[in-house]
């Protein structure tokens, strides 16, 4: 899975899922990792009521900020500009890529280092820049590993979570000159660090993501554990931050509760090793830091999500990945099976809205609506409800909101639609339903032993000899007659 | 937050659910008999069919609404509605108000939602049943549906009823809270993923060495026991109403 190709999401989804389910090593890696992460998160929130209170607070903060998103974005731009940060607006992935390339060109830059940014994966930045002769090196250890393997991240927080240490040992041995096979994790990290250190010093531009953009102060906040974010944003002479427009919060006071929720939900850490707050480029009397800081504010479908009251809840996401860690489907198929930048429950909601239902709507199938994701979500996004809503939008071509999700009705299948019409006809006419029950129970001996995909893995259920309708009617009749009888006596 | 429960009413409606109606009617009858033994008269409206959830979850809202409206029509009149399935109860309680949000039936949907109880919830909190166990010793694994755990939050009620049973020991399965992979049409639309989930569930249940499997949802039961049967493994599975009724007479 070397490159994210939106066009293949719907087309090859079932195949990718099948392949993932067959891969026992992959399944063992994910099961182990997700169990570990669920345990870590649970240990961070021993007090259930405390967790609920914090989630409610997190939800309220995100809702308050989203409710004034346009104003906050304007304020953020103004503050950044006052601080000497240059702000750019990108409506589409193409625009964002072009803006970033232009900044690179302005500085005759050919080497970029990147701190982890899912938004840059979303817009396909690495490949775009490679096509224009720019070398882009991932500096997050997990991202570095997947880049080396010519893969995409399989998790939004832990990009290489699908690999075990043996696989990484093999990869380093094969891909990095002079590296011997070693399963020693410290040794492996040391190897990565040696490669990356050199690259930080050589890079012309550092690109990072943004966890929170503070409107009141024009501050970019970046959460990380490895120091690569700090290196990326301070060592090269130019820093570009790529920031989804939903990331803006009102003030610094909003950060502590969200940060607490983010790190505990994501990796089960009370705090991360680094929390970077960037509020300007290097000042004249300062010895380090980039000479230029740019922020690219990325829309790419977000204002479309914003326009619908229910779907707007998608934008509360603080990208912790807890929904993935708790999803029984993600645990079994892993991130690559979805075929989208954002996998798992939040990916099932975000991806079809970014790339359109006609392109990425099929991934909403991979959900049993069990609700474990919404229960884990630190900002209470009703993920199962949103997945269901997008299924509806996939089948339905009448606009429900303005603007409706792109690709509305694109997955409607005539045969399926007719089946549900018949189903509704049968079940809303009591006479027809009673007749169907009667036939099914009387002809139970003829009940099919194979029912499509159901009986591939399960035996077929057999209709009862008498339906509950009949049994209940008999019982109320006999109750009535015994009462009648009792009165006569 | 715990729901405020009313005094035990003289009469209730019983909503049997379509799966119970056709495949597990004995579970429905057991539910009715458990209620009547508590002195609650049970009315089973013959016009009922299905809560509409299969279409709703598949993204066919118009079809779901049509069927749902028929249920609202036959469950009028203010009586509590008792449902032997957390999943269908959850549909009434939490999804009907959304489904009918911008329609003339909104008020009736909200009214039905407020009157809806899952069977074990109703037995435990409204009837406050005291069960006397006459059955043989049993070690029971409980499978609580996702709706019981997260939608209705009644998983604890099934456990508390079984705890009243003198000869029943409850055994804990690994990853008890994980979905069994049924998900209604999910089992058919994503059969391979669903299978991976139900196989793990079967493994975890068999590993407990339980003598019986009990659940408050027939969808999960159909999925789990269907998969066990295909594997030629035996773990007798029953709806919790049948299990309790058989042991307490």
Interface residues (C-beta under 8 A of the other chain):
Chain A: X17 X18 X21 X27 X328 X329 X332 X333 X365 X366 X367 X368 X369 X370 X371 X372 X374 X375 X385 X388 X390 X391 X392 X393 X394 X395 X396 X416 X417 X420 X421 X423 X424 X426 X427 X428 X429 X430 X433 X434 X437 X440 X441 X452 X453 X454 X455 X456 X457 X458 X459 X460 X461 X462 X463 X464 X466 X467 X468 X469 X470 X471 X472 X473 X475 X476
Chain B: X14 X16 X18 X20 X21 X22 X23 X24 X25 X26 X28 X29 X32 X43 X44 X46 X47 X48 X49 X50 X52 X54 X55 X56 X57 X58 X59 X60 X61 X62 X63 X64 X66 X67 X69 X70 X74 X98 X146 X150 X151 X177 X178 X179 X181 X182 X183 X184 X186 X187 X188 X189 X190 X191 X192 X193 X194 X195 X196 X197 X198 X199 X222 X223 X226 X227 X229 X230
